[in-house]
Amino acid sequence: MIVALAGGVGGARLANGLAGVLQPGELLVAVNVGDDFEHLGLTICPDIDTVTYTLAGLNDRERGWGVKEESWAFMDTLRKLGGPDWFALGDRDLAKHVLRTDRLRRGDTLTAITQDIARACGIVQTIVPVSDDPVRSIVETDEGALPFQDYFVRRRCEPVFRGIRYEGAETARPAPALLAALDDPALEAIVICPSNPVLSIGPLLAVPGIADALRRRRAPCIAVSPFIGGEAVKGPAAKIMRELGIAPGAAALAKPYAGIVDAILCDYDDPGAGTTMDGIRLIAADTLMRDDIGQRRLARVALALAAMLRKPA
């Protein structure tokens, strides 16, 4: 059993690499729900969908989000009718949002819905939301508080980032499948994917019980830095770090991950490579995932490092 914590495109890519090198049923991917929101009466779960599409081989690699070979008749009509068109919903993608929203209204859990959709897409590993309860990231900016999708999509991350809060996290309950996996004697490793530490992993760790479970874990925990050459491969992580007065790099992960991870895999040119910070070893590797081969290569490196750090039974 391997547990991966993921959010965003980088998280989905490494989760896909892990899925590609493990046997069916050996991987559980717990996904951020802090960027979920309600739009046009629908419950949208962008990170869950990105992970699902990527593991199913349905993701649009050029855009980095959504479904490949998508069509846009819904958005074209919505735009002509004067509806809000700032958040794109493709025709194929829309079906999943409608189904999810209908089942949530009928009382099904987000975990059950996510797993049913994954099975329907032919995914042989387990995908769960970090919680079935709503957690919503609110970004504090120089223009005031913005719901995450307003900051990320509508405003394209232009406002200056000042901080973030995770509404609902304090009362959210961890997904039972995630807690069970973290306490499973068969657990061999935990991998924190190269996701934005503030926007994707922060909401996950804010759910009560998860950080504690990670601290008392028996298996090694490896994090992969999303930064290469002082920049994020995808997304606004580097911009956010600079606006918080923190240099983008693996060292920026040491404080928030202290007591949770044993080692951080960082790119060879990372200034922190080869050092130890807050009790965490920063180990150099080729962390750029250019394609499926690169995803599997990095997955093997992370699992090999975990095996090296694993304590004898």
C-alpha positions as CSV (number, residue, x, y, z in Angstrom):
1,M,0.0,0.0,0.0
2,I,1.2,3.5,-1.0
3,V,-0.6,6.7,-0.1
4,A,-0.1,9.8,-2.2
5,L,-1.3,13.3,-1.3
6,A,-2.1,15.3,-4.3
7,G,-3.6,18.4,-5.9
8,G,-3.3,20.3,-9.1
9,V,-1.5,19.2,-12.3
10,G,1.9,18.4,-10.7
11,G,0.2,16.2,-8.1
12,A,-1.8,14.4,-10.8
13,R,1.3,13.7,-12.9
14,L,3.2,12.1,-10.1
15,A,0.1,10.2,-8.9
16,N,-0.1,8.9,-12.5
17,G,3.5,7.8,-12.4
18,L,2.9,5.9,-9.1
19,A,-0.2,4.3,-10.6
20,G,1.9,3.2,-13.6
21,V,4.6,1.4,-11.5
22,L,2.4,-0.2,-8.8
23,Q,0.0,-3.1,-9.1
24,P,-3.7,-2.5,-9.2
25,G,-5.1,-1.6,-5.8
26,E,-1.7,-0.8,-4.3
27,L,-2.2,3.0,-4.5
28,L,-4.5,5.4,-2.7
29,V,-4.5,9.0,-3.9
30,A,-6.0,11.5,-1.4
31,V,-6.9,14.7,-3.2
32,N,-7.3,18.3,-2.1
33,V,-10.8,19.7,-1.9
34,G,-10.0,23.3,-1.0
35,D,-10.5,24.5,-4.6
36,D,-14.0,22.9,-4.9
37,F,-16.8,25.4,-5.4
38,E,-20.4,25.8,-6.5
39,H,-20.9,27.2,-10.0
40,L,-24.2,27.5,-11.9
41,G,-25.7,25.3,-9.3
42,L,-23.1,22.5,-9.8
43,T,-20.5,21.2,-7.4
44,I,-17.1,21.5,-9.2
45,C,-14.1,19.6,-7.9
46,P,-11.1,20.6,-10.1
47,D,-8.3,18.7,-8.3
48,I,-10.3,15.5,-8.1
49,D,-11.2,15.8,-11.7
50,T,-7.6,16.5,-12.8
51,V,-6.4,13.4,-10.9
52,T,-9.2,11.3,-12.3
53,Y,-8.7,12.4,-15.9
54,T,-5.0,12.0,-15.7
55,L,-5.1,8.4,-14.2
56,A,-7.7,7.5,-16.8
57,G,-5.6,8.9,-19.7
58,L,-8.3,11.3,-20.6
59,N,-6.6,14.6,-19.6
60,D,-5.9,17.4,-22.1
61,R,-2.1,17.6,-21.9
62,E,-1.9,20.8,-23.9
63,R,-4.1,22.8,-21.6
64,G,-3.1,20.9,-18.5
65,W,-6.7,20.6,-17.3
66,G,-10.0,19.2,-18.5
67,V,-10.7,16.4,-21.0
68,K,-8.9,15.8,-24.3
69,E,-10.9,16.2,-27.5
70,E,-13.3,18.4,-25.6
71,S,-16.2,20.4,-27.3
72,W,-17.6,23.7,-26.1
73,A,-21.2,24.0,-27.3
74,F,-22.4,24.6,-23.7
75,M,-20.0,27.4,-23.1
76,D,-20.8,29.0,-26.5
77,T,-24.5,29.0,-25.8
78,L,-24.0,30.2,-22.2
79,R,-21.9,33.1,-23.5
80,K,-24.6,34.1,-26.1
81,L,-27.2,34.1,-23.3
82,G,-25.1,36.4,-21.2
83,G,-24.1,33.8,-18.6
84,P,-20.9,33.8,-16.6
85,D,-18.2,32.4,-18.9
86,W,-15.1,33.0,-16.8
87,F,-14.9,29.3,-15.7
88,A,-14.9,27.0,-18.7
89,L,-17.0,23.9,-18.5
90,G,-16.5,21.6,-21.5
91,D,-19.4,19.4,-22.8
92,R,-17.8,16.1,-21.8
93,D,-16.6,17.5,-18.5
94,L,-20.1,18.9,-17.7
95,A,-21.6,15.5,-17.5
96,K,-19.5,14.6,-14.5
97,H,-20.4,17.8,-12.7
98,V,-24.1,17.2,-13.2
99,L,-23.9,13.6,-12.1
100,R,-21.8,14.5,-9.0
101,T,-24.2,17.3,-8.0
102,D,-27.3,15.1,-8.4
103,R,-25.8,12.4,-6.3
104,L,-24.7,14.8,-3.5
105,R,-28.2,16.2,-3.3
106,R,-29.5,12.6,-2.9
107,G,-27.1,12.1,0.0
108,D,-24.2,10.1,-1.5
109,T,-20.8,11.0,-0.2
110,L,-18.1,12.6,-2.3
111,T,-15.9,9.6,-1.7
112,A,-18.5,7.1,-3.1
113,I,-19.1,9.3,-6.1
114,T,-15.4,9.8,-6.8
115,Q,-14.7,6.1,-6.6
116,D,-17.7,5.2,-8.8
117,I,-16.6,7.7,-11.5
118,A,-13.0,6.4,-11.3
119,R,-14.2,2.8,-11.8
120,A,-16.3,3.9,-14.7
121,C,-13.2,5.5,-16.2
122,G,-11.3,2.3,-15.9
123,I,-9.0,3.4,-13.0
124,V,-7.7,0.5,-11.0
125,Q,-6.2,2.5,-8.1
126,T,-8.2,4.3,-5.4
127,I,-8.9,8.0,-5.5
128,V,-10.5,9.7,-2.5
129,P,-11.2,13.3,-1.5
130,V,-9.3,14.3,1.6
131,S,-12.7,14.8,3.2
132,D,-16.4,14.4,2.4
133,D,-17.1,17.6,4.2
134,P,-16.8,21.0,2.4
135,V,-13.5,22.8,2.7
136,R,-13.1,26.1,0.8
137,S,-9.9,28.0,0.4
138,I,-10.2,31.8,0.8
139,V,-7.3,33.8,-0.5
140,E,-6.4,37.0,1.3
141,T,-5.0,39.5,-1.2
142,D,-4.1,43.2,-1.5
143,E,-7.7,43.6,-2.9
144,G,-9.4,41.8,0.0
145,A,-10.6,38.2,0.4
146,L,-11.3,36.2,-2.7
147,P,-12.8,32.7,-3.0
148,F,-10.1,30.5,-4.5
149,Q,-11.5,30.1,-8.0
150,D,-12.0,33.9,-8.2
151,Y,-8.4,34.4,-7.4
152,F,-7.1,31.5,-9.5
153,V,-9.3,31.6,-12.6
154,R,-11.3,34.8,-12.8
155,R,-8.4,37.0,-11.7
156,R,-5.6,34.7,-13.0
157,C,-3.7,35.1,-9.7
158,E,-3.0,38.8,-10.4
159,P,-3.8,40.2,-6.9
160,V,-0.9,40.1,-4.5
161,F,-1.1,37.0,-2.2
162,R,-1.2,37.9,1.5
163,G,-2.4,34.7,3.1
164,I,-5.1,32.0,3.0
165,R,-7.7,30.4,5.2
166,Y,-9.4,27.1,4.8
167,E,-13.1,27.6,5.6
168,G,-14.7,24.5,7.0
169,A,-11.5,22.7,7.7
170,E,-11.8,22.9,11.4
171,T,-15.0,20.9,11.5
172,A,-14.2,18.6,8.5
173,R,-13.7,14.9,9.0
174,P,-10.9,13.0,7.2
175,A,-12.0,10.5,4.6
176,P,-12.3,7.2,6.5
177,A,-10.4,5.4,3.6
178,L,-7.5,7.8,4.0
179,L,-7.2,7.3,7.8
180,A,-7.5,3.6,7.4
181,A,-4.7,3.5,4.8
182,L,-2.4,5.7,7.0
183,D,-2.9,3.2,9.9
184,D,-2.6,0.1,7.7
185,P,0.3,-2.1,8.7
186,A,0.8,-2.9,5.0
187,L,1.5,0.8,4.3
188,E,5.0,1.1,2.8
189,A,5.3,4.8,1.9
190,I,3.6,8.1,1.8
191,V,4.3,10.5,-1.1
192,I,3.4,14.1,-1.0
193,C,3.3,15.0,-4.7
194,P,4.8,18.2,-6.2
195,S,1.7,20.2,-5.5
196,N,1.4,23.8,-4.4
197,P,2.2,23.6,-0.6
198,V,-0.2,26.5,0.2
199,L,-3.0,26.0,-2.2
200,S,-3.1,22.2,-2.6
201,I,-1.4,20.5,0.4
202,G,-2.2,23.2,3.0
203,P,-6.0,22.5,2.9
204,L,-5.4,18.8,3.1
205,L,-3.2,19.1,6.2
206,A,-5.7,21.5,7.8
207,V,-8.3,18.8,8.1
208,P,-8.1,17.7,11.8
209,G,-6.5,14.3,12.2
210,I,-4.6,14.1,9.0
211,A,-1.4,15.9,10.1
212,D,-1.5,13.9,13.4
213,A,-1.8,10.6,11.5
214,L,1.2,11.6,9.3
215,R,3.2,12.4,12.4
216,R,2.6,9.0,14.0
217,R,3.0,7.1,10.8
218,R,5.3,4.0,10.7
219,A,6.1,4.3,7.0
220,P,8.5,6.8,5.5
221,C,7.0,10.0,4.0
222,I,8.6,11.6,1.0
223,A,7.7,15.0,-0.4
224,V,8.6,16.1,-3.9
225,S,9.3,19.8,-4.5
226,P,7.2,21.6,-7.2
227,F,10.1,24.1,-7.7
228,I,12.7,23.8,-10.4
229,G,15.2,26.6,-10.9
230,G,13.3,28.9,-8.5
231,E,10.1,28.6,-10.5
232,A,7.1,26.3,-10.4
233,V,6.7,24.0,-13.3
234,K,2.9,24.8,-13.3
235,G,0.8,27.3,-11.4
236,P,1.4,30.2,-9.1
237,A,3.4,28.6,-6.3
238,A,6.6,30.6,-7.0
239,K,4.7,33.9,-7.3
240,I,2.9,33.2,-4.0
241,M,6.2,32.4,-2.2
242,R,7.8,35.6,-3.4
243,E,4.8,37.6,-2.3
244,L,5.1,36.0,1.1
245,G,8.8,36.9,1.3
246,I,10.0,33.3,0.8
247,A,12.4,32.2,-1.8
248,P,10.8,29.5,-4.1
249,G,12.7,26.3,-3.6
250,A,12.7,23.0,-1.6
251,A,13.7,24.9,1.6
252,A,10.3,26.6,1.5
253,L,8.7,23.2,2.2
254,A,10.8,22.4,5.2
255,K,8.9,24.4,7.8
256,P,5.3,23.5,6.7
257,Y,6.3,19.8,6.4
258,A,8.5,19.6,9.5
259,G,7.6,16.5,11.6
260,I,5.6,15.2,8.7
261,V,8.1,14.2,6.1
262,D,11.5,12.4,6.3
263,A,12.9,13.7,3.0
264,I,12.2,16.1,0.2
265,L,13.2,15.3,-3.4
266,C,14.3,18.5,-5.1
267,D,15.8,19.2,-8.5
268,Y,19.6,19.1,-8.9
269,D,19.9,22.8,-9.2
270,D,17.9,23.6,-6.1
271,P,20.1,25.6,-3.6
272,G,19.0,23.4,-0.7
273,A,19.9,20.1,-2.4
274,G,22.1,18.0,-0.1
275,T,21.3,19.9,3.1
276,T,19.1,19.1,6.1
277,M,16.5,21.6,7.3
278,D,14.1,21.2,10.2
279,G,15.2,17.6,10.4
280,I,14.3,16.9,6.8
281,R,16.9,15.8,4.2
282,L,16.8,17.6,0.9
283,I,17.8,15.1,-1.7
284,A,18.6,16.0,-5.4
285,A,17.0,14.2,-8.3
286,D,15.7,14.9,-11.7
287,T,12.2,16.0,-10.8
288,L,10.9,17.3,-14.1
289,M,8.1,15.1,-15.5
290,R,8.1,15.7,-19.3
291,D,5.8,12.7,-20.1
292,D,4.5,9.4,-18.8
293,I,8.1,8.0,-18.8
294,G,9.3,10.9,-16.7
295,Q,6.3,10.4,-14.3
296,R,7.1,6.8,-13.8
297,R,10.8,7.5,-13.4
298,L,10.2,10.0,-10.6
299,A,7.7,7.7,-9.0
300,R,10.4,5.0,-8.9
301,V,12.9,7.4,-7.4
302,A,10.5,8.4,-4.6
303,L,9.6,4.8,-3.8
304,A,13.2,3.8,-3.8
305,L,14.1,6.6,-1.4
306,A,11.2,5.5,0.9
307,A,12.4,1.9,0.8
308,M,15.9,3.1,1.8
309,L,14.5,5.0,4.7
310,R,12.1,2.3,5.8
311,K,12.8,0.9,9.3
312,P,13.1,-2.8,9.7
313,A,10.0,-4.4,11.2
